[in-house]
């Protein structure tokens, strides 16, 4: 088990990215990308088990200890792919393994499709490409997004009297255990007047102005050249309406591993998840 963890920061343009790092400099590099409204602590229980790898778990923009996008910008997974690209170029990695959960799995899928030459293995937990929408939904989605952003200045972030209450609120929403919820909340909360509130950028809760169509997603998945492991939790998100068989057929080298657990199975059941990952790698 890798017990030593370091906190690092990296400036990319106007962004300061915070990250947690496990492993030794001589180990193979792995970039871990967390899910929506989570942060790098999402990998606190899994990363120490992935021996032989130097694992960089990044707080994506607007999450955890990383800075937020400048005012006037919205959040979209395509922009996050650009952040990943700049991050990999900074470290000058010739090849890297990508590990993504949920939103992070979407981002990792898109990066591996656009830059297949830099990815040697792809591990996706509870996600295979981004969520898609029919082309005819685009005008309605764009309208909702613009109207939500217009109302954003009038919204206030919740304030909790204690960290324990914030943990309990997040636990109920996500269905996670207290043990799994605690590291994400501890990294994602800050003191404020009257108690504690989230560090998360409230813009992350706004409707995305754009989603790919299913044809576009499958076109991206077909461009992934490396072996892919898709880890699915039996009690996780119902991904079948979005990620049905045609997505699996679009990936050239796909292995599917299923186990009991919820959407955050890598936090709740890190040992079997780590075993499956190491066997795949």
Secondary structure, 3 states (H helix, E strand, C coil): CCCCEEEEEEEECCEEEEEEEECCCCCEEEEEECCCCCCHHHHCCCHHHCCCEEEEEECCCCCCCCCCCCCCCCCCHHHHHHHHHHHHHHHCCCCEEEEEECHHHHHHHHHHHHCHHHEEEEEEECCCCCCCCCHHHHHHHHHHHHHHHHHHHHCCCCCECCHHHHHHHHHHHHCCCHHHHHHHHHHCEEEECCEEEECCCHHHHCCCCCCCCHHHHHHHHCCCCCEEEEEEECCCCCCCCCCCHHHHHHCCCEEEEEECCCCCHHHHCHHHHHHHHHHHC
